[in-house]
Amino acid sequence: MKMDGEPTLVSLSRKETYCILSFSDDETFELDYLDIRKSCQCAKCKPRQINDQMKIEFGEEISRLMLVKPKVEQVGNYALRFEWPTGCSSGIYSFDHLRMISESSGKKL
Ligand SMILES: [Zn+2]
């Protein structure tokens, strides 16, 4: 087991409405695409999450969109890019950020 730095993502399995993320420290999480989408850090989505009230409104807006399984591609060795068919297609999610979302919104398996 790696002792320094943050755990990295070692595998991602896409289901219809959620994905399974496995990290290098042997932790595995089930995470809804909705929760990933709500935490997008792109230039368009990030300004909509600056306070709790805005996060709630942003989350409600996203919940109303039809949720479609996103395309996912790896960016270098530190991040994933999720391509959402609605509204946003440039969300880069570092492994650190994915781990943070997993811990706060995901289900530990
Ligand atoms: Zn975005």
Backbone and ligand atoms as CSV (ligand in chain L), in Angstrom:
chain,resi,resn,atom,element,x,y,z
A,1,MET,N,N,0.834,-1.207,0.000
A,1,MET,CA,C,0.000,0.000,0.000
A,1,MET,C,C,0.866,1.253,0.000
A,2,LYS,N,N,0.462,2.196,-0.821
A,2,LYS,CA,C,1.180,3.464,-0.919
A,2,LYS,C,C,0.974,4.267,0.370
A,3,MET,N,N,2.045,4.763,0.950
A,3,MET,CA,C,1.917,5.454,2.227
A,3,MET,C,C,1.858,6.978,2.095
A,4,ASP,N,N,2.328,7.491,0.991
A,4,ASP,CA,C,2.311,8.942,0.855
A,4,ASP,C,C,1.316,9.375,-0.222
A,5,GLY,N,N,0.814,10.581,-0.085
A,5,GLY,CA,C,-0.108,11.114,-1.081
A,5,GLY,C,C,-1.503,10.530,-0.973
A,6,GLU,N,N,-2.343,10.977,-1.844
A,6,GLU,CA,C,-3.728,10.544,-1.855
A,6,GLU,C,C,-3.857,9.248,-2.635
A,7,PRO,N,N,-4.845,8.431,-2.268
A,7,PRO,CA,C,-5.067,7.216,-3.048
A,7,PRO,C,C,-5.495,7.557,-4.472
A,8,THR,N,N,-5.047,6.770,-5.418
A,8,THR,CA,C,-5.461,7.023,-6.800
A,8,THR,C,C,-6.564,6.042,-7.189
A,9,LEU,N,N,-7.268,6.422,-8.214
A,9,LEU,CA,C,-8.338,5.574,-8.718
A,9,LEU,C,C,-7.725,4.436,-9.530
A,10,VAL,N,N,-8.111,3.208,-9.233
A,10,VAL,CA,C,-7.555,2.094,-9.999
A,10,VAL,C,C,-8.558,1.470,-10.966
A,11,SER,N,N,-9.845,1.623,-10.673
A,11,SER,CA,C,-10.808,1.138,-11.657
A,11,SER,C,C,-12.145,1.825,-11.528
A,12,LEU,N,N,-12.859,1.871,-12.636
A,12,LEU,CA,C,-14.180,2.471,-12.656
A,12,LEU,C,C,-15.082,1.583,-13.484
A,13,SER,N,N,-16.212,1.228,-12.900
A,13,SER,CA,C,-17.163,0.388,-13.616
A,13,SER,C,C,-18.463,1.171,-13.779
A,14,ARG,N,N,-18.882,1.377,-15.025
A,14,ARG,CA,C,-20.077,2.183,-15.271
A,14,ARG,C,C,-21.337,1.340,-15.283
A,15,LYS,N,N,-22.305,1.725,-14.449
A,15,LYS,CA,C,-23.638,1.121,-14.485
A,15,LYS,C,C,-24.572,2.151,-15.108
A,16,GLU,N,N,-25.880,1.860,-15.104
A,16,GLU,CA,C,-26.810,2.787,-15.750
A,16,GLU,C,C,-26.922,4.129,-15.030
A,17,THR,N,N,-27.078,4.110,-13.702
A,17,THR,CA,C,-27.288,5.368,-12.974
A,17,THR,C,C,-26.180,5.686,-11.974
A,18,TYR,N,N,-25.230,4.782,-11.845
A,18,TYR,CA,C,-24.145,5.002,-10.894
A,18,TYR,C,C,-22.892,4.308,-11.405
A,19,CYS,N,N,-21.789,4.548,-10.718
A,19,CYS,CA,C,-20.578,3.832,-11.076
A,19,CYS,C,C,-19.899,3.316,-9.814
A,20,ILE,N,N,-19.024,2.361,-10.006
A,20,ILE,CA,C,-18.278,1.762,-8.908
A,20,ILE,C,C,-16.825,2.203,-9.060
A,21,LEU,N,N,-16.324,2.870,-8.040
A,21,LEU,CA,C,-14.956,3.381,-8.081
A,21,LEU,C,C,-14.090,2.631,-7.076
A,22,SER,N,N,-12.966,2.122,-7.557
A,22,SER,CA,C,-12.030,1.441,-6.656
A,22,SER,C,C,-10.739,2.235,-6.581
A,23,PHE,N,N,-10.246,2.412,-5.357
A,23,PHE,CA,C,-9.036,3.196,-5.141
A,23,PHE,C,C,-7.861,2.320,-4.711
A,24,SER,N,N,-6.677,2.914,-4.831
A,24,SER,CA,C,-5.449,2.156,-4.569
A,24,SER,C,C,-5.284,1.731,-3.110
A,25,ASP,N,N,-6.094,2.293,-2.205
A,25,ASP,CA,C,-6.000,1.847,-0.809
A,25,ASP,C,C,-7.068,0.788,-0.509
A,26,ASP,N,N,-7.566,0.144,-1.569
A,26,ASP,CA,C,-8.549,-0.932,-1.459
A,26,ASP,C,C,-9.932,-0.508,-0.989
A,27,GLU,N,N,-10.207,0.782,-1.048
A,27,GLU,CA,C,-11.559,1.252,-0.736
A,27,GLU,C,C,-12.355,1.298,-2.036
A,28,THR,N,N,-13.619,0.855,-1.954
A,28,THR,CA,C,-14.486,0.857,-3.128
A,28,THR,C,C,-15.800,1.551,-2.780
A,29,PHE,N,N,-16.260,2.383,-3.690
A,29,PHE,CA,C,-17.482,3.147,-3.449
A,29,PHE,C,C,-18.439,3.014,-4.623
A,30,GLU,N,N,-19.729,3.100,-4.272
A,30,GLU,CA,C,-20.766,3.198,-5.287
A,30,GLU,C,C,-21.216,4.654,-5.280
A,31,LEU,N,N,-21.196,5.281,-6.454
A,31,LEU,CA,C,-21.477,6.715,-6.511
A,31,LEU,C,C,-22.433,7.030,-7.664
A,32,ASP,N,N,-23.522,7.733,-7.341
A,32,ASP,CA,C,-24.492,8.120,-8.374
A,32,ASP,C,C,-23.881,9.148,-9.319
A,33,TYR,N,N,-24.197,9.028,-10.597
A,33,TYR,CA,C,-23.731,10.035,-11.559
A,33,TYR,C,C,-24.226,11.428,-11.164
A,34,LEU,N,N,-25.416,11.460,-10.582
A,34,LEU,CA,C,-26.003,12.725,-10.153
A,34,LEU,C,C,-25.077,13.457,-9.167
A,35,ASP,N,N,-24.525,12.709,-8.243
A,35,ASP,CA,C,-23.631,13.331,-7.256
A,35,ASP,C,C,-22.314,13.786,-7.883
A,36,ILE,N,N,-21.880,13.050,-8.898
A,36,ILE,CA,C,-20.662,13.462,-9.608
A,36,ILE,C,C,-20.951,14.746,-10.389
A,37,ARG,N,N,-22.062,14.730,-11.074
A,37,ARG,CA,C,-22.454,15.871,-11.909
A,37,ARG,C,C,-22.636,17.141,-11.062
A,38,LYS,N,N,-23.200,16.972,-9.862
A,38,LYS,CA,C,-23.420,18.108,-8.963
A,38,LYS,C,C,-22.126,18.730,-8.473
A,39,SER,N,N,-21.035,17.977,-8.556
A,39,SER,CA,C,-19.751,18.464,-8.054
A,39,SER,C,C,-18.798,18.848,-9.163
A,40,CYS,N,N,-19.314,19.029,-10.354
A,40,CYS,CA,C,-18.461,19.383,-11.487
A,40,CYS,C,C,-17.715,20.687,-11.196
A,41,GLN,N,N,-16.430,20.672,-11.502
A,41,GLN,CA,C,-15.591,21.842,-11.216
A,41,GLN,C,C,-15.254,22.652,-12.463
A,42,CYS,N,N,-16.015,22.452,-13.525
A,42,CYS,CA,C,-15.694,23.200,-14.750
A,42,CYS,C,C,-16.095,24.667,-14.605
A,43,ALA,N,N,-15.652,25.474,-15.545
A,43,ALA,CA,C,-15.862,26.921,-15.470
A,43,ALA,C,C,-17.341,27.298,-15.432
A,44,LYS,N,N,-18.166,26.426,-15.992
A,44,LYS,CA,C,-19.589,26.701,-16.045
A,44,LYS,C,C,-20.309,26.278,-14.758
A,45,CYS,N,N,-19.903,25.164,-14.192
A,45,CYS,CA,C,-20.596,24.608,-13.019
A,45,CYS,C,C,-20.043,25.089,-11.680
A,46,LYS,N,N,-18.749,25.314,-11.613
A,46,LYS,CA,C,-18.146,25.662,-10.328
A,46,LYS,C,C,-18.713,26.941,-9.699
A,47,PRO,N,N,-18.926,28.002,-10.505
A,47,PRO,CA,C,-19.474,29.232,-9.911
A,47,PRO,C,C,-20.872,29.048,-9.330
A,48,ARG,N,N,-21.522,27.923,-9.638
A,48,ARG,CA,C,-22.873,27.690,-9.148
A,48,ARG,C,C,-22.869,26.901,-7.843
A,49,GLN,N,N,-21.678,26.684,-7.295
A,49,GLN,CA,C,-21.575,25.897,-6.060
A,49,GLN,C,C,-20.859,26.666,-4.964
A,50,ILE,N,N,-20.891,27.988,-5.026
A,50,ILE,CA,C,-20.078,28.742,-4.068
A,50,ILE,C,C,-20.682,28.867,-2.673
A,51,ASN,N,N,-21.981,28.633,-2.550
A,51,ASN,CA,C,-22.529,28.565,-1.195
A,51,ASN,C,C,-23.634,27.510,-1.135
A,52,ASP,N,N,-24.095,27.218,0.078
A,52,ASP,CA,C,-25.046,26.113,0.243
A,52,ASP,C,C,-26.346,26.330,-0.523
A,53,GLN,N,N,-26.848,27.553,-0.489
A,53,GLN,CA,C,-28.098,27.840,-1.193
A,53,GLN,C,C,-27.946,27.603,-2.699
A,54,MET,N,N,-26.857,28.066,-3.244
A,54,MET,CA,C,-26.613,27.864,-4.675
A,54,MET,C,C,-26.442,26.386,-5.010
A,55,LYS,N,N,-25.780,25.660,-4.115
A,55,LYS,CA,C,-25.597,24.218,-4.326
A,55,LYS,C,C,-26.938,23.500,-4.383
A,56,ILE,N,N,-27.860,23.921,-3.514
A,56,ILE,CA,C,-29.188,23.296,-3.490
A,56,ILE,C,C,-29.907,23.561,-4.810
A,57,GLU,N,N,-29.875,24.812,-5.251
A,57,GLU,CA,C,-30.546,25.163,-6.514
A,57,GLU,C,C,-29.909,24.451,-7.706
A,58,PHE,N,N,-28.604,24.425,-7.725
A,58,PHE,CA,C,-27.871,23.741,-8.798
A,58,PHE,C,C,-28.231,22.251,-8.803
A,59,GLY,N,N,-28.256,21.659,-7.614
A,59,GLY,CA,C,-28.590,20.243,-7.484
A,59,GLY,C,C,-29.995,19.946,-7.969
A,60,GLU,N,N,-30.940,20.842,-7.630
A,60,GLU,CA,C,-32.324,20.630,-8.066
A,60,GLU,C,C,-32.442,20.728,-9.578
A,61,GLU,N,N,-31.713,21.667,-10.139
A,61,GLU,CA,C,-31.740,21.839,-11.591
A,61,GLU,C,C,-31.195,20.592,-12.287
A,62,ILE,N,N,-30.117,20.063,-11.764
A,62,ILE,CA,C,-29.516,18.862,-12.351
A,62,ILE,C,C,-30.427,17.657,-12.192
A,63,SER,N,N,-31.101,17.585,-11.037
A,63,SER,CA,C,-32.001,16.454,-10.793
A,63,SER,C,C,-33.147,16.409,-11.789
A,64,ARG,N,N,-33.488,17.574,-12.337
A,64,ARG,CA,C,-34.583,17.624,-13.308
A,64,ARG,C,C,-34.146,17.202,-14.710
A,65,LEU,N,N,-32.856,17.230,-14.961
A,65,LEU,CA,C,-32.356,16.819,-16.274
A,65,LEU,C,C,-32.486,15.311,-16.412
A,66,MET,N,N,-32.656,14.875,-17.629
A,66,MET,CA,C,-32.697,13.451,-17.838
A,66,MET,C,C,-31.282,12.905,-17.625
A,67,LEU,N,N,-31.184,11.955,-16.752
A,67,LEU,CA,C,-29.870,11.409,-16.462
A,67,LEU,C,C,-29.504,10.326,-17.468
A,68,VAL,N,N,-28.461,10.568,-18.192
A,68,VAL,CA,C,-27.991,9.610,-19.188
A,68,VAL,C,C,-26.580,9.196,-18.795
A,69,LYS,N,N,-26.321,7.947,-18.968
A,69,LYS,CA,C,-25.001,7.407,-18.665
A,69,LYS,C,C,-23.918,8.198,-19.412
A,70,PRO,N,N,-22.981,8.786,-18.685
A,70,PRO,CA,C,-21.965,9.613,-19.349
A,70,PRO,C,C,-20.855,8.782,-19.982
A,71,LYS,N,N,-20.182,9.407,-20.944
A,71,LYS,CA,C,-18.957,8.807,-21.456
A,71,LYS,C,C,-17.849,9.216,-20.498
A,72,VAL,N,N,-16.883,8.356,-20.310
A,72,VAL,CA,C,-15.795,8.662,-19.401
A,72,VAL,C,C,-14.463,8.368,-20.071
A,73,GLU,N,N,-13.546,9.298,-19.960
A,73,GLU,CA,C,-12.202,8.994,-20.453
A,73,GLU,C,C,-11.173,9.467,-19.450
A,74,GLN,N,N,-10.045,8.787,-19.436
A,74,GLN,CA,C,-9.005,9.150,-18.485
A,74,GLN,C,C,-8.192,10.323,-19.009
A,75,VAL,N,N,-7.821,11.215,-18.100
A,75,VAL,CA,C,-6.988,12.366,-18.437
A,75,VAL,C,C,-5.656,12.182,-17.709
A,76,GLY,N,N,-4.597,11.963,-18.463
A,76,GLY,CA,C,-3.290,11.726,-17.856
A,76,GLY,C,C,-3.395,10.585,-16.858
A,77,ASN,N,N,-2.676,10.712,-15.745
A,77,ASN,CA,C,-2.788,9.660,-14.740
A,77,ASN,C,C,-3.330,10.220,-13.437
A,78,TYR,N,N,-4.120,11.297,-13.548
A,78,TYR,CA,C,-4.610,11.943,-12.331
A,78,TYR,C,C,-6.098,12.250,-12.341
A,79,ALA,N,N,-6.765,12.090,-13.476
A,79,ALA,CA,C,-8.155,12.542,-13.533
A,79,ALA,C,C,-8.983,11.776,-14.560
A,80,LEU,N,N,-10.305,11.967,-14.471
A,80,LEU,CA,C,-11.234,11.427,-15.451
A,80,LEU,C,C,-12.034,12.587,-16.019
A,81,ARG,N,N,-12.438,12.437,-17.260
A,81,ARG,CA,C,-13.328,13.423,-17.849
A,81,ARG,C,C,-14.668,12.757,-18.119
A,82,PHE,N,N,-15.710,13.312,-17.520
A,82,PHE,CA,C,-17.059,12.807,-17.744
A,82,PHE,C,C,-17.722,13.677,-18.788
A,83,GLU,N,N,-18.301,13.046,-19.777
A,83,GLU,CA,C,-18.995,13.793,-20.815
A,83,GLU,C,C,-20.494,13.611,-20.626
A,84,TRP,N,N,-21.143,14.688,-20.175
A,84,TRP,CA,C,-22.576,14.625,-19.903
A,84,TRP,C,C,-23.339,15.078,-21.130
A,85,PRO,N,N,-24.351,14.334,-21.532
A,85,PRO,CA,C,-25.100,14.719,-22.739
A,85,PRO,C,C,-25.880,16.022,-22.561
A,86,THR,N,N,-26.168,16.403,-21.325
A,86,THR,CA,C,-26.939,17.622,-21.100
A,86,THR,C,C,-26.158,18.653,-20.302
A,87,GLY,N,N,-26.035,19.830,-20.865
A,87,GLY,CA,C,-25.557,20.981,-20.103
A,87,GLY,C,C,-24.076,21.175,-19.934
A,88,CYS,N,N,-23.326,20.104,-19.822
A,88,CYS,CA,C,-21.922,20.262,-19.472
A,88,CYS,C,C,-21.139,19.105,-20.044
A,89,SER,N,N,-20.045,19.396,-20.700
A,89,SER,CA,C,-19.294,18.286,-21.280
A,89,SER,C,C,-17.803,18.425,-21.047
A,90,SER,N,N,-17.446,19.281,-20.103
A,90,SER,CA,C,-16.019,19.497,-19.910
A,90,SER,C,C,-15.572,19.256,-18.476
A,91,GLY,N,N,-16.325,18.416,-17.777
A,91,GLY,CA,C,-15.991,18.202,-16.371
A,91,GLY,C,C,-14.800,17.289,-16.180
A,92,ILE,N,N,-13.707,17.877,-15.692
A,92,ILE,CA,C,-12.531,17.075,-15.356
A,92,ILE,C,C,-12.569,16.835,-13.854
A,93,TYR,N,N,-12.476,15.575,-13.486
A,93,TYR,CA,C,-12.528,15.215,-12.075
A,93,TYR,C,C,-11.216,14.543,-11.693
A,94,SER,N,N,-10.438,15.238,-10.859
A,94,SER,CA,C,-9.196,14.616,-10.394
A,94,SER,C,C,-9.560,13.433,-9.504
A,95,PHE,N,N,-8.646,12.493,-9.376
A,95,PHE,CA,C,-8.904,11.342,-8.511
A,95,PHE,C,C,-9.173,11.797,-7.074
A,96,ASP,N,N,-8.451,12.827,-6.628
A,96,ASP,CA,C,-8.673,13.365,-5.281
A,96,ASP,C,C,-10.107,13.843,-5.107
A,97,HIS,N,N,-10.567,14.548,-6.125
A,97,HIS,CA,C,-11.922,15.098,-6.061
A,97,HIS,C,C,-12.959,13.968,-6.081
A,98,LEU,N,N,-12.726,12.962,-6.922
A,98,LEU,CA,C,-13.645,11.823,-6.974
A,98,LEU,C,C,-13.689,11.097,-5.633
A,99,ARG,N,N,-12.533,11.011,-4.996
A,99,ARG,CA,C,-12.495,10.357,-3.697
A,99,ARG,C,C,-13.288,11.159,-2.669
A,100,MET,N,N,-13.137,12.492,-2.749
A,100,MET,CA,C,-13.863,13.358,-1.828
A,100,MET,C,C,-15.378,13.220,-2.011
A,101,ILE,N,N,-15.827,13.203,-3.267
A,101,ILE,CA,C,-17.262,13.040,-3.541
A,101,ILE,C,C,-17.720,11.661,-3.053
A,102,SER,N,N,-16.873,10.646,-3.285
A,102,SER,CA,C,-17.217,9.293,-2.849
A,102,SER,C,C,-17.411,9.227,-1.345
A,103,GLU,N,N,-16.518,9.899,-0.624
A,103,GLU,CA,C,-16.594,9.876,0.843
A,103,GLU,C,C,-17.827,10.617,1.348
A,104,SER,N,N,-18.173,11.723,0.668
A,104,SER,CA,C,-19.284,12.524,1.178
A,104,SER,C,C,-20.652,12.069,0.660
A,105,SER,N,N,-20.704,11.592,-0.582
A,105,SER,CA,C,-22.016,11.253,-1.162
A,105,SER,C,C,-22.172,9.802,-1.561
A,106,GLY,N,N,-21.077,9.092,-1.663
A,106,GLY,CA,C,-21.150,7.713,-2.152
A,106,GLY,C,C,-21.474,6.717,-1.057
A,107,LYS,N,N,-21.554,5.465,-1.480
A,107,LYS,CA,C,-21.813,4.386,-0.540
A,107,LYS,C,C,-20.587,3.487,-0.532
A,108,LYS,N,N,-20.023,3.318,0.643
A,108,LYS,CA,C,-18.838,2.477,0.757
A,108,LYS,C,C,-19.223,1.011,0.603
A,109,LEU,N,N,-18.493,0.284,-0.234
A,109,LEU,CA,C,-18.830,-1.127,-0.455
A,109,LEU,C,C,-17.887,-2.026,0.321
L,1,ZN,ZN,ZN,-19.457,21.295,-15.567
